[in-house]
Amino acid sequence: MPNSWITAVKKARKELKITGFQPVKKGTKLYKRAKAIQNKMKPAKTKKGGLTTAGKIKKGGLTTAGKIKKTKKAGLTTRG
């Protein structure tokens, strides 16, 4: 799948009937149209963050029903 910017510039060139060399500089009609097309192509952004089930995220990891503590052996976790 091609880069979204490349796809947007190709569509903008076609819409504006541009052939041959044309630099895509900020402020030009080609740039503005390509940017608008690219923004339409991007999916809506979602909130960043993790899922917690019944606790809080702490240094040791995700807590579900109690605290999770790291043990000294191979980084295993146990409930405490």
Rosetta blueprint (number, residue, H / E / L):
1 M L
2 P L
3 N L
4 S H
5 W H
6 I H
7 T H
8 A H
9 V H
10 K H
11 K H
12 A H
13 R H
14 K H
15 E H
16 L L
17 K L
18 I L
19 T L
20 G L
21 F L
22 Q L
23 P L
24 V L
25 K L
26 K L
27 G L
28 T L
29 K H
30 L H
31 Y H
32 K H
33 R H
34 A H
35 K H
36 A H
37 I H
38 Q H
39 N H
40 K H
41 M H
42 K L
43 P L
44 A L
45 K L
46 T L
47 K L
48 K L
49 G L
50 G L
51 L L
52 T L
53 T L
54 A L
55 G L
56 K L
57 I E
58 K E
59 K L
60 G L
61 G E
62 L E
63 T L
64 T L
65 A L
66 G L
67 K L
68 I E
69 K E
70 K E
71 T L
72 K L
73 K L
74 A L
75 G L
76 L L
77 T E
78 T E
79 R E
80 G L
